[in-house]
């Protein structure tokens, strides 16, 4: 039997973040990584408000005012978009240099 963490750490390509990779989970499983995003991409997908509301609940979240002002796909503050493979909910991880 393959453990979920073994699958993630040994068989899943990673992504490059400013600090460290942080792989999000939902529905008791790891999410699918979709790529880097900024506010513009979240708006284009129509998920900005939903994703930012969920992100703001994290203890280690940057203030939303800063995220909305400085979050760019390839900027000094970048978003990493994930999607649950079970419930299809989007999740955001934000990192800055």
C-alpha positions as CSV (number, residue, x, y, z in Angstrom):
1,X,0.0,0.0,0.0
2,X,1.4,3.4,-1.0
3,X,1.0,6.1,1.7
4,X,-0.3,9.5,0.5
5,X,2.8,11.2,1.9
6,X,5.1,8.8,0.1
7,X,3.2,9.5,-3.2
8,X,3.6,13.2,-2.7
9,X,7.2,13.3,-1.5
10,X,8.6,10.7,-3.9
11,X,6.4,10.5,-7.0
12,X,5.0,14.0,-7.4
13,X,6.9,16.9,-9.1
14,X,7.3,19.8,-6.8
15,X,7.1,23.5,-7.4
16,X,9.6,26.3,-6.6
17,X,8.4,28.8,-3.9
18,X,10.1,31.8,-2.4
19,X,10.6,30.1,1.0
20,X,9.6,26.5,1.0
21,X,7.0,24.4,-0.8
22,X,3.8,24.1,1.1
23,X,1.5,21.5,-0.3
24,X,-2.1,22.1,0.6
25,X,-4.6,19.4,1.5
26,X,-8.4,19.1,1.5
27,X,-10.9,16.3,2.1
28,X,-8.1,14.3,3.8
29,X,-5.9,14.2,0.7
30,X,-3.3,16.4,-1.0
31,X,-4.6,18.9,-3.5
32,X,-3.6,19.2,-7.2
33,X,-1.1,22.0,-7.8
34,X,-2.3,24.2,-10.7
35,X,0.5,26.8,-10.8
36,X,1.4,30.4,-9.8
37,X,-1.3,33.0,-9.8
38,X,-1.7,36.7,-8.9
39,X,-4.8,38.7,-8.3
40,X,-5.4,39.1,-12.1
41,X,-5.5,35.3,-12.6
42,X,-7.8,34.8,-9.7
43,X,-10.1,37.4,-11.1
44,X,-10.0,35.8,-14.5
45,X,-10.9,32.5,-13.0
46,X,-13.8,34.1,-11.1
47,X,-12.5,32.7,-7.7
48,X,-10.7,35.7,-6.1
49,X,-13.2,36.4,-3.3
50,X,-13.7,32.7,-2.5
51,X,-10.0,31.9,-2.4
52,X,-9.0,35.0,-0.5
53,X,-11.7,34.5,2.2
54,X,-10.4,30.9,2.8
55,X,-6.8,32.1,2.7
56,X,-7.4,34.8,5.3
57,X,-8.5,32.2,7.9
58,X,-5.0,30.8,8.1
59,X,-2.9,31.7,11.1
60,X,0.2,32.5,8.9
61,X,-1.7,34.5,6.3
62,X,-0.4,37.8,5.0
63,X,-2.9,40.7,5.6
64,X,-5.5,40.7,2.8
65,X,-4.8,44.4,2.0
66,X,-1.2,43.5,1.2
67,X,-2.2,40.4,-0.8
68,X,-4.7,42.3,-2.9
69,X,-2.1,45.0,-3.6
70,X,1.1,43.0,-4.1
71,X,0.1,39.5,-5.3
72,X,1.4,39.0,-8.9
73,X,1.9,35.7,-10.7
74,X,5.7,36.1,-10.9
75,X,6.2,39.0,-8.5
76,X,7.8,39.4,-5.1
77,X,4.6,38.1,-3.6
78,X,3.2,35.2,-5.5
79,X,0.2,32.9,-5.1
80,X,0.3,29.1,-5.6
81,X,-3.1,27.7,-6.6
82,X,-4.3,24.3,-5.6
83,X,-7.5,22.4,-6.3
84,X,-9.0,19.6,-4.2
85,X,-9.3,16.4,-6.3
86,X,-12.4,15.4,-4.3
87,X,-14.6,18.5,-3.8
88,X,-13.0,20.7,-6.5
89,X,-12.5,23.6,-4.1
90,X,-9.7,26.0,-4.9
91,X,-7.1,26.8,-2.2
92,X,-4.3,29.4,-2.2
93,X,-0.9,29.5,-0.7
94,X,0.9,32.9,-0.7
95,X,4.6,33.4,-0.3
96,X,6.9,36.4,-0.6
97,X,10.6,36.9,-1.0
